[in-house]
Amino acid sequence: MVAITYDMEVPSSAPAAKMFKAMVLDADTLIPKIMPQAIKNVEILEGDGGVGTVKIIHFGEGSHYTSAKHRVEAIDKENLTHTYSIIEGDALAGVLESITYHIKIVPTEDGGCICKNRSIYNTKGEVEINDEKIKEGKEKAMAMFKAIEAYVQSNPDA
């Protein structure tokens, strides 16, 4: 197995705690509401939403995928960190064992934040990952981040 790591940092003017709440704590209900073309719904298969929870994500009509099974690896509300892995589904394209995402929301002095995201693609064997697929994934992640950011900014009491 080969692990391929990609890092991405995105600044936001939205407060860190509100971005964490929207991106992590409320994501299962919020993202299908604001981006139904990307994610149709989220179903919890095991657990209560915390560490060890297994969810199935049903993608929307605008996605190339149908579903993915996620497992929550870690969640730290105080330090605004979240780790989860895609462990099954067509998003793994038959060449990946899993994809693990480490998210950390870092407050900035101006009241905004920086969203740090590390993606680790764990391949089956010595498979090479197409850079175009990685770029496409980053673009989709950026679009989702921007949609969540816009929601947080337009709903300050959410």
SEKOLVO-12050 format. One record per residue (C-alpha): x, z, y; residue number from 0. Coordinates in steps of 0.02 Angstrom, whole numbers, always signed. Example, Ala and Ser with C-alpha at 12.3 -4.5 7.8 and 13.67 -1.06 7.14 Angstrom:
<rs>
<r><px>+615</px><pz>+390</pz><py>-225</py><seq>0</seq></r>
<r><px>+684</px><pz>+357</pz><py>-53</py><seq>1</seq></r>
</rs>
This chain:
<rs>
<r><px>+0</px><pz>+0</pz><py>+0</py><seq>0</seq></r>
<r><px>+57</px><pz>-41</pz><py>+176</py><seq>1</seq></r>
<r><px>-4</px><pz>+54</pz><py>+330</py><seq>2</seq></r>
<r><px>-14</px><pz>-48</pz><py>+489</py><seq>3</seq></r>
<r><px>-40</px><pz>+52</pz><py>+648</py><seq>4</seq></r>
<r><px>-109</px><pz>-6</pz><py>+815</py><seq>5</seq></r>
<r><px>-128</px><pz>+101</pz><py>+970</py><seq>6</seq></r>
<r><px>-242</px><pz>+73</pz><py>+1117</py><seq>7</seq></r>
<r><px>-267</px><pz>+173</pz><py>+1278</py><seq>8</seq></r>
<r><px>-413</px><pz>+144</pz><py>+1395</py><seq>9</seq></r>
<r><px>-435</px><pz>+235</pz><py>+1561</py><seq>10</seq></r>
<r><px>-607</px><pz>+286</pz><py>+1621</py><seq>11</seq></r>
<r><px>-676</px><pz>+365</pz><py>+1778</py><seq>12</seq></r>
<r><px>-803</px><pz>+460</pz><py>+1671</py><seq>13</seq></r>
<r><px>-768</px><pz>+645</pz><py>+1633</py><seq>14</seq></r>
<r><px>-677</px><pz>+676</pz><py>+1468</py><seq>15</seq></r>
<r><px>-805</px><pz>+798</pz><py>+1396</py><seq>16</seq></r>
<r><px>-949</px><pz>+678</pz><py>+1431</py><seq>17</seq></r>
<r><px>-856</px><pz>+532</pz><py>+1352</py><seq>18</seq></r>
<r><px>-817</px><pz>+636</pz><py>+1198</py><seq>19</seq></r>
<r><px>-998</px><pz>+690</pz><py>+1183</py><seq>20</seq></r>
<r><px>-1059</px><pz>+510</pz><py>+1196</py><seq>21</seq></r>
<r><px>-922</px><pz>+429</pz><py>+1090</py><seq>22</seq></r>
<r><px>-916</px><pz>+560</pz><py>+953</py><seq>23</seq></r>
<r><px>-1051</px><pz>+692</pz><py>+953</py><seq>24</seq></r>
<r><px>-1199</px><pz>+580</pz><py>+1002</py><seq>25</seq></r>
<r><px>-1130</px><pz>+414</pz><py>+937</py><seq>26</seq></r>
<r><px>-1244</px><pz>+401</pz><py>+785</py><seq>27</seq></r>
<r><px>-1399</px><pz>+392</pz><py>+893</py><seq>28</seq></r>
<r><px>-1326</px><pz>+331</pz><py>+1058</py><seq>29</seq></r>
<r><px>-1234</px><pz>+174</pz><py>+1002</py><seq>30</seq></r>
<r><px>-1382</px><pz>+97</pz><py>+910</py><seq>31</seq></r>
<r><px>-1484</px><pz>+129</pz><py>+1068</py><seq>32</seq></r>
<r><px>-1363</px><pz>+48</pz><py>+1190</py><seq>33</seq></r>
<r><px>-1285</px><pz>-83</pz><py>+1074</py><seq>34</seq></r>
<r><px>-1413</px><pz>-127</pz><py>+940</py><seq>35</seq></r>
<r><px>-1330</px><pz>-296</pz><py>+915</py><seq>36</seq></r>
<r><px>-1173</px><pz>-205</pz><py>+856</py><seq>37</seq></r>
<r><px>-1246</px><pz>-57</pz><py>+760</py><seq>38</seq></r>
<r><px>-1423</px><pz>-55</pz><py>+695</py><seq>39</seq></r>
<r><px>-1424</px><pz>+125</pz><py>+633</py><seq>40</seq></r>
<r><px>-1322</px><pz>+263</pz><py>+554</py><seq>41</seq></r>
<r><px>-1376</px><pz>+357</pz><py>+400</py><seq>42</seq></r>
<r><px>-1295</px><pz>+520</pz><py>+343</py><seq>43</seq></r>
<r><px>-1268</px><pz>+515</pz><py>+155</py><seq>44</seq></r>
<r><px>-1179</px><pz>+684</pz><py>+135</py><seq>45</seq></r>
<r><px>-1144</px><pz>+828</pz><py>+253</py><seq>46</seq></r>
<r><px>-1206</px><pz>+893</pz><py>+419</py><seq>47</seq></r>
<r><px>-1107</px><pz>+783</pz><py>+540</py><seq>48</seq></r>
<r><px>-949</px><pz>+887</pz><py>+532</py><seq>49</seq></r>
<r><px>-789</px><pz>+867</pz><py>+431</py><seq>50</seq></r>
<r><px>-822</px><pz>+788</pz><py>+261</py><seq>51</seq></r>
<r><px>-982</px><pz>+703</pz><py>+316</py><seq>52</seq></r>
<r><px>-1007</px><pz>+532</pz><py>+239</py><seq>53</seq></r>
<r><px>-1111</px><pz>+406</pz><py>+337</py><seq>54</seq></r>
<r><px>-1163</px><pz>+228</pz><py>+312</py><seq>55</seq></r>
<r><px>-1162</px><pz>+119</pz><py>+466</py><seq>56</seq></r>
<r><px>-1284</px><pz>-27</pz><py>+463</py><seq>57</seq></r>
<r><px>-1219</px><pz>-160</pz><py>+580</py><seq>58</seq></r>
<r><px>-1333</px><pz>-259</pz><py>+697</py><seq>59</seq></r>
<r><px>-1369</px><pz>-444</pz><py>+697</py><seq>60</seq></r>
<r><px>-1225</px><pz>-478</pz><py>+817</py><seq>61</seq></r>
<r><px>-1096</px><pz>-415</pz><py>+693</py><seq>62</seq></r>
<r><px>-1001</px><pz>-512</pz><py>+560</py><seq>63</seq></r>
<r><px>-1026</px><pz>-363</pz><py>+441</py><seq>64</seq></r>
<r><px>-1175</px><pz>-284</pz><py>+357</py><seq>65</seq></r>
<r><px>-1121</px><pz>-104</pz><py>+325</py><seq>66</seq></r>
<r><px>-976</px><pz>+17</pz><py>+311</py><seq>67</seq></r>
<r><px>-961</px><pz>+190</pz><py>+237</py><seq>68</seq></r>
<r><px>-871</px><pz>+314</pz><py>+352</py><seq>69</seq></r>
<r><px>-802</px><pz>+486</pz><py>+314</py><seq>70</seq></r>
<r><px>-771</px><pz>+613</pz><py>+452</py><seq>71</seq></r>
<r><px>-593</px><pz>+677</pz><py>+426</py><seq>72</seq></r>
<r><px>-577</px><pz>+794</pz><py>+576</py><seq>73</seq></r>
<r><px>-670</px><pz>+841</pz><py>+733</py><seq>74</seq></r>
<r><px>-606</px><pz>+959</pz><py>+869</py><seq>75</seq></r>
<r><px>-727</px><pz>+984</pz><py>+1013</py><seq>76</seq></r>
<r><px>-605</px><pz>+1092</pz><py>+1112</py><seq>77</seq></r>
<r><px>-463</px><pz>+966</pz><py>+1106</py><seq>78</seq></r>
<r><px>-579</px><pz>+815</pz><py>+1113</py><seq>79</seq></r>
<r><px>-511</px><pz>+736</pz><py>+954</py><seq>80</seq></r>
<r><px>-598</px><pz>+648</pz><py>+811</py><seq>81</seq></r>
<r><px>-532</px><pz>+564</pz><py>+654</py><seq>82</seq></r>
<r><px>-637</px><pz>+460</pz><py>+536</py><seq>83</seq></r>
<r><px>-606</px><pz>+328</pz><py>+403</py><seq>84</seq></r>
<r><px>-698</px><pz>+175</pz><py>+343</py><seq>85</seq></r>
<r><px>-690</px><pz>+198</pz><py>+155</py><seq>86</seq></r>
<r><px>-807</px><pz>+60</pz><py>+92</py><seq>87</seq></r>
<r><px>-894</px><pz>-95</pz><py>+154</py><seq>88</seq></r>
<r><px>-871</px><pz>-277</pz><py>+200</py><seq>89</seq></r>
<r><px>-772</px><pz>-227</pz><py>+356</py><seq>90</seq></r>
<r><px>-627</px><pz>-193</pz><py>+236</py><seq>91</seq></r>
<r><px>-632</px><pz>-378</pz><py>+190</py><seq>92</seq></r>
<r><px>-574</px><pz>-344</pz><py>+12</py><seq>93</seq></r>
<r><px>-393</px><pz>-324</pz><py>+70</py><seq>94</seq></r>
<r><px>-398</px><pz>-148</pz><py>+142</py><seq>95</seq></r>
<r><px>-411</px><pz>+19</pz><py>+53</py><seq>96</seq></r>
<r><px>-470</px><pz>+101</pz><py>+215</py><seq>97</seq></r>
<r><px>-456</px><pz>+102</pz><py>+403</py><seq>98</seq></r>
<r><px>-426</px><pz>+269</pz><py>+488</py><seq>99</seq></r>
<r><px>-462</px><pz>+297</pz><py>+672</py><seq>100</seq></r>
<r><px>-388</px><pz>+440</pz><py>+773</py><seq>101</seq></r>
<r><px>-475</px><pz>+463</pz><py>+940</py><seq>102</seq></r>
<r><px>-416</px><pz>+580</pz><py>+1077</py><seq>103</seq></r>
<r><px>-498</px><pz>+593</pz><py>+1247</py><seq>104</seq></r>
<r><px>-374</px><pz>+658</pz><py>+1376</py><seq>105</seq></r>
<r><px>-437</px><pz>+722</pz><py>+1544</py><seq>106</seq></r>
<r><px>-351</px><pz>+654</pz><py>+1699</py><seq>107</seq></r>
<r><px>-320</px><pz>+742</pz><py>+1864</py><seq>108</seq></r>
<r><px>-446</px><pz>+633</pz><py>+1954</py><seq>109</seq></r>
<r><px>-591</px><pz>+693</pz><py>+1844</py><seq>110</seq></r>
<r><px>-587</px><pz>+542</pz><py>+1730</py><seq>111</seq></r>
<r><px>-503</px><pz>+522</pz><py>+1563</py><seq>112</seq></r>
<r><px>-398</px><pz>+413</pz><py>+1450</py><seq>113</seq></r>
<r><px>-464</px><pz>+367</pz><py>+1279</py><seq>114</seq></r>
<r><px>-322</px><pz>+355</pz><py>+1156</py><seq>115</seq></r>
<r><px>-362</px><pz>+267</pz><py>+993</py><seq>116</seq></r>
<r><px>-244</px><pz>+245</pz><py>+846</py><seq>117</seq></r>
<r><px>-305</px><pz>+129</pz><py>+708</py><seq>118</seq></r>
<r><px>-217</px><pz>+134</pz><py>+540</py><seq>119</seq></r>
<r><px>-255</px><pz>-10</pz><py>+422</py><seq>120</seq></r>
<r><px>-211</px><pz>+39</pz><py>+243</py><seq>121</seq></r>
<r><px>-192</px><pz>-120</pz><py>+142</py><seq>122</seq></r>
<r><px>-212</px><pz>-150</pz><py>-43</py><seq>123</seq></r>
<r><px>-38</px><pz>-194</pz><py>-103</py><seq>124</seq></r>
<r><px>+73</px><pz>-297</pz><py>+11</py><seq>125</seq></r>
<r><px>-67</px><pz>-390</pz><py>+100</py><seq>126</seq></r>
<r><px>-31</px><pz>-452</pz><py>+275</py><seq>127</seq></r>
<r><px>-161</px><pz>-422</pz><py>+410</py><seq>128</seq></r>
<r><px>-210</px><pz>-569</pz><py>+519</py><seq>129</seq></r>
<r><px>-168</px><pz>-525</pz><py>+701</py><seq>130</seq></r>
<r><px>-322</px><pz>-622</pz><py>+758</py><seq>131</seq></r>
<r><px>-434</px><pz>-503</pz><py>+658</py><seq>132</seq></r>
<r><px>-347</px><pz>-354</pz><py>+737</py><seq>133</seq></r>
<r><px>-367</px><pz>-429</pz><py>+910</py><seq>134</seq></r>
<r><px>-551</px><pz>-462</pz><py>+874</py><seq>135</seq></r>
<r><px>-573</px><pz>-281</pz><py>+819</py><seq>136</seq></r>
<r><px>-490</px><pz>-217</pz><py>+977</py><seq>137</seq></r>
<r><px>-603</px><pz>-325</pz><py>+1085</py><seq>138</seq></r>
<r><px>-758</px><pz>-257</pz><py>+997</py><seq>139</seq></r>
<r><px>-693</px><pz>-79</pz><py>+1017</py><seq>140</seq></r>
<r><px>-664</px><pz>-111</pz><py>+1202</py><seq>141</seq></r>
<r><px>-839</px><pz>-182</pz><py>+1224</py><seq>142</seq></r>
<r><px>-913</px><pz>-28</pz><py>+1139</py><seq>143</seq></r>
<r><px>-806</px><pz>+88</pz><py>+1245</py><seq>144</seq></r>
<r><px>-862</px><pz>+0</pz><py>+1405</py><seq>145</seq></r>
<r><px>-1045</px><pz>+9</pz><py>+1352</py><seq>146</seq></r>
<r><px>-1030</px><pz>+195</pz><py>+1317</py><seq>147</seq></r>
<r><px>-937</px><pz>+222</pz><py>+1481</py><seq>148</seq></r>
<r><px>-1074</px><pz>+129</pz><py>+1577</py><seq>149</seq></r>
<r><px>-1207</px><pz>+236</pz><py>+1492</py><seq>150</seq></r>
<r><px>-1115</px><pz>+398</pz><py>+1535</py><seq>151</seq></r>
<r><px>-1093</px><pz>+344</pz><py>+1716</py><seq>152</seq></r>
<r><px>-1274</px><pz>+293</pz><py>+1736</py><seq>153</seq></r>
<r><px>-1341</px><pz>+449</pz><py>+1645</py><seq>154</seq></r>
<r><px>-1239</px><pz>+594</pz><py>+1716</py><seq>155</seq></r>
<r><px>-1357</px><pz>+724</pz><py>+1644</py><seq>156</seq></r>
<r><px>-1352</px><pz>+654</pz><py>+1466</py><seq>157</seq></r>
</rs>
